[in-house]
Amino acid sequence: MIATAELESAIRTAIPVQHLEIIDQSNGCGENYAVLVVSEAFEGKTTLARHRYINELLRDQIALMHAFSQKSLTPKQYQEYLAKNAGAA
């Protein structure tokens, strides 16, 4: 079982994080996580490059999971994401 704190620590240690959400979608068994990472470290990087970076960063933890999904956004993209979702509510 992977703990949310373990994922958070790995991400926060590697990059400056403006916002981080880690959601255990497996009803507490730690086998299915979704993460939303907002960092200026993603500026100028493609979505694929961002995902590869996070996947590599969490390689050992992801290997123990059944499923893993992520959103990796720049601060500007996150503001757009919040505005879009606020309009949909």
C-alpha positions as CSV (number, residue, x, y, z in Angstrom):
1,M,0.0,0.0,0.0
2,I,1.2,3.5,-0.9
3,A,0.5,6.3,1.5
4,T,-0.6,9.7,0.3
5,A,2.2,11.3,2.4
6,E,4.8,9.2,0.6
7,L,3.7,10.6,-2.8
8,E,3.4,14.1,-1.5
9,S,6.9,14.0,0.0
10,A,8.5,12.7,-3.2
11,I,6.9,15.4,-5.4
12,R,7.5,18.3,-3.0
13,T,11.2,17.3,-2.5
14,A,11.8,17.2,-6.3
15,I,10.1,20.4,-7.5
16,P,8.7,23.6,-6.2
17,V,4.9,23.0,-5.9
18,Q,2.4,25.8,-5.9
19,H,-0.6,23.4,-5.5
20,L,-0.9,19.7,-5.0
21,E,-3.9,17.4,-4.8
22,I,-3.5,13.7,-4.2
23,I,-6.7,11.7,-4.3
24,D,-6.9,8.0,-3.3
25,Q,-9.5,6.7,-5.7
26,S,-9.2,3.1,-4.3
27,N,-11.4,3.5,-1.1
28,G,-8.3,3.6,1.1
29,C,-6.3,0.7,-0.1
30,G,-3.7,2.9,-1.8
31,E,-3.8,1.2,-5.2
32,N,-5.3,3.9,-7.4
33,Y,-4.3,7.5,-7.2
34,A,-5.0,10.7,-9.1
35,V,-2.7,13.7,-8.7
36,L,-2.9,17.3,-9.7
37,V,0.5,19.0,-9.6
38,V,0.9,22.8,-10.2
39,S,4.5,24.0,-10.5
40,E,6.4,26.7,-12.3
41,A,8.9,23.9,-13.1
42,F,6.5,22.8,-15.9
43,E,6.8,26.1,-17.8
44,G,8.0,25.5,-21.3
45,K,7.6,21.7,-21.1
46,T,5.1,19.7,-23.1
47,T,2.3,17.7,-21.4
48,L,4.1,14.5,-22.3
49,A,7.4,15.8,-20.8
50,R,5.6,16.8,-17.6
51,H,3.9,13.4,-17.3
52,R,7.1,11.5,-18.0
53,Y,8.9,13.6,-15.3
54,I,6.2,12.8,-12.6
55,N,6.1,9.1,-13.7
56,E,9.8,8.8,-13.4
57,L,9.8,10.7,-10.1
58,L,7.2,8.3,-8.7
59,R,8.4,5.2,-10.6
60,D,8.8,2.9,-7.5
61,Q,5.4,3.9,-6.0
62,I,3.5,3.7,-9.3
63,A,4.9,0.1,-9.8
64,L,3.0,-0.9,-6.7
65,M,-0.3,0.7,-7.8
66,H,-3.1,-0.6,-9.9
67,A,-3.8,2.8,-11.5
68,F,-2.3,6.2,-11.6
69,S,-3.4,9.4,-13.3
70,Q,-2.1,12.9,-13.3
71,K,-2.7,16.5,-14.3
72,S,0.5,18.5,-14.4
73,L,-0.1,22.2,-14.9
74,T,1.7,25.5,-14.9
75,P,0.4,28.2,-12.5
76,K,-1.3,30.0,-15.5
77,Q,-2.9,26.7,-16.7
78,Y,-4.1,26.1,-13.2
79,Q,-5.9,29.4,-13.0
80,E,-7.5,28.7,-16.4
81,Y,-8.5,25.2,-15.1
82,L,-10.1,26.8,-12.0
83,A,-12.0,29.4,-14.1
84,K,-13.3,26.7,-16.5
85,N,-14.4,24.4,-13.7
86,A,-16.0,27.3,-11.8
87,G,-18.1,28.1,-14.9
88,A,-19.2,24.5,-15.2
89,A,-20.4,24.3,-11.6
